[in-house]
Amino acid sequence: MHSFMRKALWLIVHANLFYGTILATPPDSISGQHLLGSSFGTPFNTTYDYVIVGGGAAGLTLANRLSASGQYSIGVIEAGSFYEISNSNISFIPRFTWTGSGNGLADANPLVDWMLMTEPEMGIGGRQIHYTRGRTLGGSTARNHMVYHRATKGSYKKWADDVGDSSYEWENWSPYFDKSTTFYQADMSKRFANSTPDEDPAGARSKDGPVPISYTNWPLAITTWFMKATEAVGMKRIPSFIDGDLIGTSWNLRAVEPDTMVRASSETAYLRPALKRGNLIVHHTTMATKIVFNGTTAVGVACDTLGQKFQISARKEVILSAGAVHSPQLLMVSGIGPAATLQKFNIPVLVDAPGVGQGIEDHPTISVMRKVTPPSSTVLNTAAKMQAAIESYNANATGPLVSTGGELVAWEKVPLNLVSNNTAAALAKTPADWPELEYLVSSTYPGTPPDNGDYAGLSVVLVNTFSRGNVTIASSSVFDHPLMTVNFLTDPRDKDIMIAGFRRAREILNNPVLSPVVVGPEAVPGTNVTTDEQIWAYIQGGARTISHVSCTCKMGKSGDEMAVVDSKGLVFGVEKLRIVDLSAVPFLPPGHPMSTVYALAEKTADLILKGE
């Protein structure tokens, strides 16, 4: 991070010393019971009705809803603490969402990040990459790009069919998406007139949920041009992406407070309102080291807080919400997983579950960039610009700091003339409304720009993948990082679609509608990259993840030997153990999964409260 950016972060922390009171107060007041400390546990043996491992999107949703009933006591175990304390203001401000999410660990903060590196990824040239995961209250909702949309009706119908449970069909499940959110119209007093989002009737259904979803107050000017280009190549403009439809182009919704443009995480949305309840206790800075069983019944969790070992017991259930990397790790060190793996580390086999840790799905991405005339990549490239941005952010929640760098999303089915017959045949088996390609506006130059000009482009994301990876354990201890192999782009069909997506992104950026705002030839990777072989070499050298690791404790029917949980999240082969997070989905739905995790947790909380 440049020195002027570090100074800018400090200035924002101390903004009131420089600029006075801001117009709207950010939601950064953490308060609990009459004595704040009464909301937090100590590292000694204790018992609750429900013990939740992981204070992320699913875990804190469950903690809120179960404690709200007043019927049960809830204990939450979280390895991290409050990101408001551990990560300065970086997790608050949309523009700084990129901080700590690079391919290496140089800018990663171990107070809020698990510091995971993948194993060598053969599909991207053997590179090992940093895999960003939130180690903090809020989990990855405190680290992600805040993108909020819902997957497609067809993908949720496939989910219902795959697990044998019609409650996952859109018509039955969509109320839980609405329950988790409140939709806010764009503040057009702060946006360009030509960036007005279309009226979306679906927003009216999301009216009183904890998570605010809103539009940025300051879209980059280039974004409106790129929307014209996506429409020019045939992508239909649609109202938004929250009503079970994705194919088309629209403005991006984010989980951001509309008045302040401060990140809304599961910690701000679900935990803070619940901390005043005496039946909810959070054990932060605490590692869950093993699930404790009496026979095949889960009765608690062994814990470690900075070396102090103790046990948190559960009268009703243990619920894993530790995410798609750490939930399978915790199962395996507790004796549930592939028998050969457990035996290798002398772990007694409680349940031989070959699906634990298998089947990772993720979304790889690659960018194409052009030099442009509207201010884009340079909006924060000097101390003076940063200073002005700070003033705008603190005075009226606008300016470059409220933007992550691109507010447009577009989706499409891959044009079949760009892929092989074999790939086309495989894609024909997926739901008709499931796009293969997503396009995100990007104003971040990959590497050091060649000059002081402005650059912008498209990141093309593969959202219907065939490659599958795995996560396994390195030892019998959770303190040793699990071994994670995503296997990006190792299936030839993914290679085929990614090359097609690259060509399609290039076609969009070369559309004549952009002639007034693009300068010169393509900047990245450059016009000399033309053949499939050259494009593939560029992809292998530059592709990265957008951190949607999933499916490692797959939901499925009882006859599926690779399924780990049933449609209610209950782990096969044991009692009183449930998994609710992105590890427990049957497949990765198209797009960004935050909305699906919130809805899954809302749905599961209802099941639990109904005695299911």
N, C-alpha and C positions, 0 to 999 in steps of 0.2 A: 504494500500500500504506500502511495506517495506521501511525503511528509506533510503536504498541505491537507491531504485527506485525513491523516491522523489528527492534525490540529482541528480540522472541521468537526470531527467526532467529539473532541473535547469541548469545543465551543457549543455544540448542541446540548451536551450534558449540562453545561452551565449557562444555558441560554438566557435564563431570567436575569443573570448578572449583567448581560449585555443589552438585552432588548426589551426588558420589562415583561409583563404578564402576557402570555399568548391568549388568543381569543377563545380557544376551547381547551379545556384541561384534558390531557391524555389519560387513558385509563391505567395509570401506573401506581395507584394506591392499593397496597396489599394490606388487607385487614382481615382479622379472623374473629375469634370469640372475644369476650370482654378483655381478656389478656391474650394478646396475639399468640404467645407461645403455647396456649392451650390447644391450638389447632395442629400442633406438631408433636410427633412421637419421639421417644428416647430409645437408645439401643439396648433395651432389656425385654425379656420375654413378656408377651402380651397376647391378647385374644380378641378377635373381631368376628362378626358373622361372615362377612365377605372380605377376603384379602385379594387386592388387585395389584399385580406386579406390572409396573409401568405407568408413568404419569403422562402419557401422550394423548393423541386424539381419542382413541377408544377408551383408555383407562380413566381419563378424567370425565368423559361423558358418562360412563357407568357410575363413577363415584358420585357425580352430581345427582343423577336420577335415582339411584338406589338410596342415597342418604335422604333425598327429599321426601321419600315415603314416610320417614320417621319410624319405620318398622325394624330397621337393621342398623348395626354398627359397621362402619366401613374403614378399613385400613389400606392406604395406598403406599406402595414401596417404589421409590424412584431413585435411580443411581445419581442423578444430578440434583440441582437446586433450582432457584429462580433465575432465569436468564436475565432478568432486569438487574440482578446483582452480579451475575457471572460474566455477562457479555456487554457491559457498558450499555450504550443505546443502539448497538448495531442490529439487534433483533427487532427493534421498534420500527426503524426507518426503512421504507420499501426499497430505496435505492441501494442500501447496503446489504440487501439479501445475497448479493454475490460474494460478500466477504466470507472467507472460510470454506467456500465450495469449489475450490480449484481442484485440479487433478492430483496435486501433491498436498503435503501437510504443512507447508511453510506458513500459510496464513490461517491455519485451523486452530481453534481455541479448545484445548482439552477440557475446559470447564463446561462446555456445552456440546462437544462433539466426541463421538466414540473413537475417533482417530483410526478408522478402519481403512485398510488397503486391500484391494482384491489380490487374488493370486494372479499370475501372469495370464492375460486374456489373449488367447490365440487369435480370436476374430479381429482384434485391433492391433495386430503386430506384436503380441507378447507383452504389451505394456501393462504395468500395474497402476491402478488409479485409486485415488482417495474416494471412498464411498461415504458421502455425508449422511450422518444419522444424528438426530438430536438426543443428546444426553442431558436432559433438562426437563423441568416441568413444562408441559406443552409438547414435549417430544419433537418430532419433525415438523409440527405446525409452527414451531418457533424458529425453524431453519429454512422452510421451503419458500417458494416464490409466491405463495398465497393464492395461487390460481384456483378459482372455484368454478367448477361446472359439474354436470352430472353425465354419466355415461348414457348409452342409448337404450331405448326400450327393447330392441332386439337382443342386446347383450345381456340385459337382466332376465329376459325370457329364457335365454340359453342357460343362465345361472340357475334359474328355477328348475329347468329340465335336467340339468346335470346333477343336481343334488336331490331331486325328487320332492320339491317343496314349492308350491305355487305362491307362497307368501313373498317370494322374491321377484315375482312379476311386477312390472312397473306400476300397474294400477293399484297393487296391494302395498308396495314398498314406498312409493313416492311420498305418502304422508310423513314418513320419517325423515326424508330429506327436508321437507317443509318445516317440520317440527324443530329441526336443528338450526334454522337460519331465519334472519330477518333481511329482506331485500330493500335496498335503498336506491331511489332513482339518482341519476347523475345530476350533479350540481352544475347546471349549464351557465351559471354566473362565473364559473372558473375554468370552463373548457371552451375550446374553439367551437364556433357555431357549426362548422362542418364536421364536428366529431360527436354529434348528438346520437346517442344510442336509440334504436327503435323501441317503441313501446312494447313491453313484454307482459302479456296477461298472466304468465306463470308467476311473475314476481309477487302478485297480490296474495298468493297462497302462503308465501313465506313472510309472515307478519309479526311473529312474536318469539322467534327462536333465539338462542344465546349467541349464535355466530352472525355478526353483521357481514353482508356481502354487498359490495358497492363498486362503483367505477372510480378510477383515479381522477383527481382534480386537475391533472396536468398531463395529457397525452402528448407524446412527441409529434411534431408537425408531419414528419415523414410517414407516420402511421396512416393518416388519411389517404396518402398517395398509394401506399401498399394495399389498402383496402380496394381502391379503384383497380389496381392491377389484378388482385385475386378475382374480382368480379369479371374483369375483362377476359380472363382465361376460363370462365365458366362456373365459378363458385358462387352460388346463390347467397345473397345476404339474408340472414335470418335474425329474429329478434335477440336471441341470446342462446346460451347453452345450458339452460336449467329445466327444460321440459322434455327430456328424453330424446332430443335430436341434436346431432353434432354436424352433419355434413352441410357445409356452407361456411360463411364468413361473418364475423360479428366482433363487437367490442368485448374485451375481457373483463370478467368480474373477478374481484379478489376479496379475500377475507381481511378486510381493513375497516377500521372505524371511519365512518363517512365524514365526521366533523373534524377529525384531527389527522387523518391519514396515517394512523399508527396501526401496526400489525395487530390483528385479532387472532389469538391462538386458543387452543383448548384450555390453557391456563387462565387467560383473561376471561374467556367466555363461560367456561364451565366450573373451574376451580374457585376462582375468587368469590363468586356469589355463594358458593357452598361452604366456604371456610368458617362462616359464623355458626354452622351447625355443630353441636357438640358430639354428634354421632359420626363425624368424619375426621379422621386423623391421618396426616401425611408424614411418612418417614422418608425424608429426603436424604441425599448423600448416602444412600444405603443400597448395597448390592444384594439382590436375591441370589443366593448361591446354590440352592437346591430345593426342589419340592419335596416335602416330607409326606410319606405315606404310612398308613396303617393297613397292611395288606395291599389291596389295590385301591384304597380310598385316600384321596388327598386330604390331609388334615392340617397342613400349614406350610410355611416357607422358612427355610434356614436363611439367616441374614448376616451381613457383615457391614458394620459402619466403621470404616477406618481401622479395621482390625478387631473391633469389639464384636464378638459373635453372639447371636441370640436367635430366638425363634418367634415368629408371629404365627399363631394358630388360627384356624378358620373353623367356625361352627357349621357354616353352610357350604361354602365353596371357595376354592382358589381359582382366580381368573387371571390368565396370562394375557397381558396386553403390552408385551415387551418389544413387539415389532418383528418383522420377517427375518431378521438376523438373530436376535437374542431369544425369542420364544422357542425356536427349535434347539438352540444351544442349551437352554435351561431344561427342556425336555430330555435331551440326550444325557446330560450330566446327572439327571435324576432317574435314569434307567428306562426311558421310553425313546426308542429310535431303532435304526438298523442294528441288528444283533452283532454283526461283525464289527461295526464301529465301536459299540459299547465294550465288547470283549477286548478289543485292541487296547483299551485304556483301563481294563480291569473294573469296569462298571457293571454291577449286577443287573441283569436284564429283567426288568419288570414287565415290559411289553415289547415284543419284537415288532416294531412299526417301521417298515422300510420306506415309507413316504416322508418321514421326518427329515427336514432339511433339503428335500429334493424338489425339483420343478421350478426353480427361480424363473420368474418372468420379469422383464424390465424393458424400458424404452430408451434405445440409443438415439443420439442426435448428431447432426453435422450442419455446418453453416456455409452459406454463400453470401459474399459481401460485395457491395458497390460503394464507390465514392459518391456522395450526394451533396446537394447545396443546402437543404434545411439543417439547422443545428441539430446534431444527433450525438455522435460519439464524443464531441468536444464540449458538451454543456457543463461539464464539471472539471475541465482539464487545467484550470488555473486557480490560484488561491482567490482571486477576485470573484470569479464565477461561483466558487464554492461559498464564499462569504455571502454573496447575493442570494444563493439558494438557501442558505441557512436562515437568512432574514425572511424569505418568502415562506419557508416551511413553518417557522415559529410564529409569524404574524398572522397568516391566514390559510395554512395547510395547503399550499400550492407550490409550484416550481419543480425543478428537476428531482428533488429529493423524494417527492411523493410517487415518482414513476420508477419502475424497475428497468425501464429502458425500451419497452415495447408493449403496447396495450391491445394488439390485434391477434386474434387466433383464427385460423382457417383450417378446415378439414375436408378431405376428399377420399373417395375410393381411388386407388391407383389406376391410371389409364392402362387398360389391359394390353394395349399395343406396345407398352414399355417393359413388359415382363414376359417371361417364357410361358409356354403352354402349361408346363408342370406347375409353375407358381400360380397361374390363373386358375387351374383346376383346384388347387388347395384352398385358394381364397374363396372359391365358390361355395365352400362348405361353412363359411362363417355367416352370421346374420347380415342381411342386405344393408342394414343401416350402420354397420360397423366400418368406420373409415380405416384405411391403412396408413394414411399420412396426415400429419399435423404440421402446420406452419406457424411459427412464432416470430414476430418482428424482433430483431436484435439490433441493438446499437452499441454493442460491446465488440470492439475489434479483437480478433483472436491473436494475441501477441502484441508486439510493438508496431503501431501504425507507421507507414513509411514517411508520413509528413504530418502537418498540423491540420489537415483537412478533416471533413466530417465523413464518417462511414456508417452505413447501416445495411441490413440485409435480412435474410430469413434463416432461421434454424428449422430444418426439416426433421421431424421426429417420427420414428417408426412405431406405430401404435397397434400393430397387429403382427406379433412376432411368432416365429416358430422355434427359435433357439431357446434352450432351457439350461439353467445352471444349477448350482447346489451350494449349500453351506453345511459345513461339518465342524467337528470339534478338533482342537489341537491337543487337548488334554482333558482330564476329568475336572478341571477347574474353570469356572466362569471368568477368572481373572486373566486367563490366556485368551486372546482374541480368537474368535472362530475363524475358520478358513473359508473364504467366500470366493466362488468362481461363478461369475455371471454368465460367461460364455456368449458375450455379445456377438451377434452377426456370424456365428459359426454354422448356422444352417444355410445352405445355398439359396433357399428361398428368401431369407432375410437380406442376403447380399443383393439379390435380384431387385427386391423392392427398394432397398436403400439407394441403389444406383438410380433407379427410376425416380425416386423422390428427389435426389440431387438434380437430375435433369429437369424435373418439373419446377423446382425452386428457381433454377436458372432461367427457365422459360418465363416465369412470373416476373423476375427482375429485369428481363430483356424486353418486356412488353412495351410497345410504343407509348402507352399511357404515362409511363414514367420518364419519358424523354425530357420534360422540363426540369426534372430534379436530379437526374443522374449525370455523373461526370466521367467521361472516359470509359475504358473497358472494365470488365469485371476485375475487382481487386483481389478477391480470395475465392477460390484458389488461383484464378487467372485463366485467361482464354487459351493458354497452351494445354490445359487439361481438358481433353476431348474424348478420348477412347474410354471404353468401359474399364480397361486395365488401369489407365491413369486416374480415372475417377475413384476406383476401388483403392488404389494406393493412397490417395488423398484421404479417403474415409478412414482407412486403417490408421493413418497417422494422426487424425484429428478428431475422430468420433469420441464422444463422452456420454455419460449417463445423465439423466435428469432425476435419478435416485427414486425410482418407483419399485424397488425390490419387493417381491410378493410371492405368495403361493407355497411357502415352505412348510406349512402345516395344513395342507389342502382340505377344504370342505368337500364332502362327497357322500355317496351312499355306502351302506355298511358292507356291501359286497366288493367294493373297490379297495384293493389291498394297498393302494397308494394314498387313500384318504386317511387323514389323521383325526378329523372332527366330523360330526354330523351337522345337519342343517341348523341346529341350535348352538353350535360351537362346542358341544360336549366331546371330550376326547374319547375315542374308542378304546376299550380295554380296561378303563379305570372309572372310578366314580368321583363325583364332586370336583372335577377339574374341567375347566372350560377355557377356550382360547377365543379372544375377540380382538383382532387386529388384522393388518393386511397380510399376515402369514396365512390366515385361515380362509382365504377366498379361493374358489375353485379355479379361477383364472384371473388374469389382470384385465379388467374392463378397459375399453378405449379411453385414453386421456389421463387426466391427473386425478389420482384416487382419493384425495382428501375428503370430498363430499361423500363418497361411498363408505369410508371408514366411520365418519360421524353417523351416517344413517344406520350402518350395521350395529353400532353401539347403542343407538337409540332403540332400535328394534329388539336387540338382545336384552336391554334393560326391561323393556315391557314383558318379554318372555319370563324373565326371572321374577318379576313382581307378580306375574300370574301363576307362579309355581312351576314353570316349565324349564 
